[in-house]
Amino acid sequence: MATATKKAPAKPEETTPDKTTEQAQEKPEAPERKDPEQVPVHIALARVMADVKAVRKEGFNEHQRYNFRGIDGVMNAVGPSLRTHGVLPQFKVELIKHEHVPAGKKVQTQVLLRYELNFLGPMCDTLPDPVVVFGEANDYQDKALAKAHSVAYRTAMLQVLCLPTDEPDPDTYSDTNHMPQQAQQPTQEAVELANAIRADLPNVTTNEELQSMWREAQKHGVLDQDLKEKLMARSKAVKDGQPDTTESGGSGTADQKPVEQNS
């Protein structure tokens, strides 16, 4: 008789661990946190000042047309450095004025705050005296108080940390609006125009032509006192129907009106 052969039991298939499962089982390493160095608060603030060099005027007021440093710009600049050196701002606010004032058909809210700002350092010490500033703001809705807080806090930070705007100092350039302007010398073309006007004056018979000459001379910067007097004298001669006297010394009287009134 044929003997039945026993089959060996099948080995279970080996399963390879899924990479995604392995990554999920791995615990993320906590970021290494470095506590700030234990130094007095004035040292920590000096280090903040060294980190934050300047805050630019990146905000723009559309209504009054000027640039400014907003509260967000200041906090974004100083916040990381304050956290790095373990400096905590502490403030005390006193509400001085909170009024609702009629302004035309609307009501304006006016707020004035007294703001004391101090700093708690990594050694739990503070400045001997707080920084005192005032914040004032107006608003037609419910933003006046928040605006006053922002103005005061921003001003205090700028003063304590001595934050410049990183703009050119006004003393490095000249204010041309308050400097006497030097008269520009007329070009050769303008000089020739003035000579042509003087030569054509005896042939002018209407005030319209004289007004056109006045404007052209003024436009090119050659309308000096001599040419003005000759144009006014010729204008009087045309009006009176008299022959030209501009070349014979007649320069008009002092009470004559100029040819071009809106010069």
Secondary structure, DSSP 8 states (H G I E B T S, - for coil): ------------------HHHHHHHS--------------HHHHHHHHHHH-------EEETTTTEEE--HHHHHHHHHHHHHHTT-EEEEEEEEEEEEEEEETTEEEEEEEEEEEEEEE-TTS-B-SS-EEEEEEEEESSS-HHHHHHHHHHHHHHHHHTT-------GGGS--GGGS--------HHHHHHHHHHHHHGGG--SHHHHHHHHHHHHHTT---HHHHHHHHHHHHHHHHT----GGGT----TT---S-TT-
